[in-house]
Amino acid sequence: MNTNIKNLYRKVRDKKSLIFLLSKEFGVRPNSIRCNWFSTYWSIPSKYEARVLRILQNTVTHQNSVTV
């Protein structure tokens, strides 16, 4: 699952908005998500992995379907 999350995160254009969305969803500080979840260690808590994957999939799908 981590590989899917990493690949999808790289495809996200507006990472700041995604981090704020995840912060609201899980009640975790944005800086903690950015530094711990999507940084060197990729240490997303296992209880959140499935939901993070779903949010990333929806984000990438949405950004690819919107015409610029």
RABELRA-V219669 format. One record per residue. N is the residue number from 1. RES is the residue in three letters. SS is DSSP state (hx for helix, st for strand, lp for the rest). PSI is psi in whole degrees, 0 to 359 (* if undefined). D_FIRST is the distance of its C-alpha to the first C-alpha in whole Angstrom. Layout:
BEGIN
n:N res:RES ss:SS psi:PSI d_first:D_FIRST
n:N res:RES ss:SS psi:PSI d_first:D_FIRST
END
This chain:
BEGIN
n:1 res:MET ss:lp psi:324 d_first:0
n:2 res:ASN ss:hx psi:324 d_first:4
n:3 res:THR ss:hx psi:317 d_first:5
n:4 res:ASN ss:hx psi:316 d_first:5
n:5 res:ILE ss:hx psi:315 d_first:6
n:6 res:LYS ss:hx psi:314 d_first:9
n:7 res:ASN ss:hx psi:316 d_first:10
n:8 res:LEU ss:hx psi:321 d_first:11
n:9 res:TYR ss:hx psi:322 d_first:12
n:10 res:ARG ss:hx psi:333 d_first:14
n:11 res:LYS ss:hx psi:345 d_first:16
n:12 res:VAL ss:lp psi:128 d_first:17
n:13 res:ARG ss:lp psi:315 d_first:21
n:14 res:ASP ss:lp psi:81 d_first:22
n:15 res:LYS ss:hx psi:328 d_first:19
n:16 res:LYS ss:hx psi:315 d_first:22
n:17 res:SER ss:hx psi:321 d_first:22
n:18 res:LEU ss:hx psi:316 d_first:18
n:19 res:ILE ss:hx psi:320 d_first:19
n:20 res:PHE ss:hx psi:323 d_first:22
n:21 res:LEU ss:hx psi:313 d_first:20
n:22 res:LEU ss:hx psi:325 d_first:17
n:23 res:SER ss:hx psi:315 d_first:20
n:24 res:LYS ss:hx psi:319 d_first:22
n:25 res:GLU ss:hx psi:318 d_first:19
n:26 res:PHE ss:hx psi:356 d_first:19
n:27 res:GLY ss:lp psi:36 d_first:22
n:28 res:VAL ss:lp psi:144 d_first:21
n:29 res:ARG ss:lp psi:140 d_first:23
n:30 res:PRO ss:hx psi:320 d_first:22
n:31 res:ASN ss:hx psi:324 d_first:23
n:32 res:SER ss:hx psi:319 d_first:20
n:33 res:ILE ss:hx psi:313 d_first:17
n:34 res:ARG ss:hx psi:315 d_first:18
n:35 res:CYS ss:hx psi:323 d_first:19
n:36 res:ASN ss:hx psi:321 d_first:17
n:37 res:TRP ss:hx psi:319 d_first:13
n:38 res:PHE ss:lp psi:40 d_first:14
n:39 res:SER ss:lp psi:214 d_first:16
n:40 res:THR ss:lp psi:317 d_first:16
n:41 res:TYR ss:lp psi:341 d_first:15
n:42 res:TRP ss:lp psi:51 d_first:11
n:43 res:SER ss:lp psi:67 d_first:12
n:44 res:ILE ss:lp psi:128 d_first:11
n:45 res:PRO ss:lp psi:137 d_first:12
n:46 res:SER ss:hx psi:330 d_first:10
n:47 res:LYS ss:hx psi:344 d_first:12
n:48 res:TYR ss:hx psi:349 d_first:11
n:49 res:GLU ss:hx psi:313 d_first:8
n:50 res:ALA ss:hx psi:318 d_first:8
n:51 res:ARG ss:hx psi:320 d_first:11
n:52 res:VAL ss:hx psi:317 d_first:10
n:53 res:LEU ss:hx psi:315 d_first:8
n:54 res:ARG ss:hx psi:317 d_first:11
n:55 res:ILE ss:hx psi:318 d_first:13
n:56 res:LEU ss:hx psi:317 d_first:12
n:57 res:GLN ss:hx psi:315 d_first:12
n:58 res:ASN ss:hx psi:321 d_first:16
n:59 res:THR ss:hx psi:312 d_first:17
n:60 res:VAL ss:hx psi:318 d_first:16
n:61 res:THR ss:hx psi:315 d_first:18
n:62 res:HIS ss:hx psi:314 d_first:21
n:63 res:GLN ss:hx psi:332 d_first:21
n:64 res:ASN ss:hx psi:338 d_first:22
n:65 res:SER ss:hx psi:345 d_first:24
n:66 res:VAL ss:lp psi:129 d_first:26
n:67 res:THR ss:lp psi:139 d_first:29
n:68 res:VAL ss:lp psi:* d_first:30
END
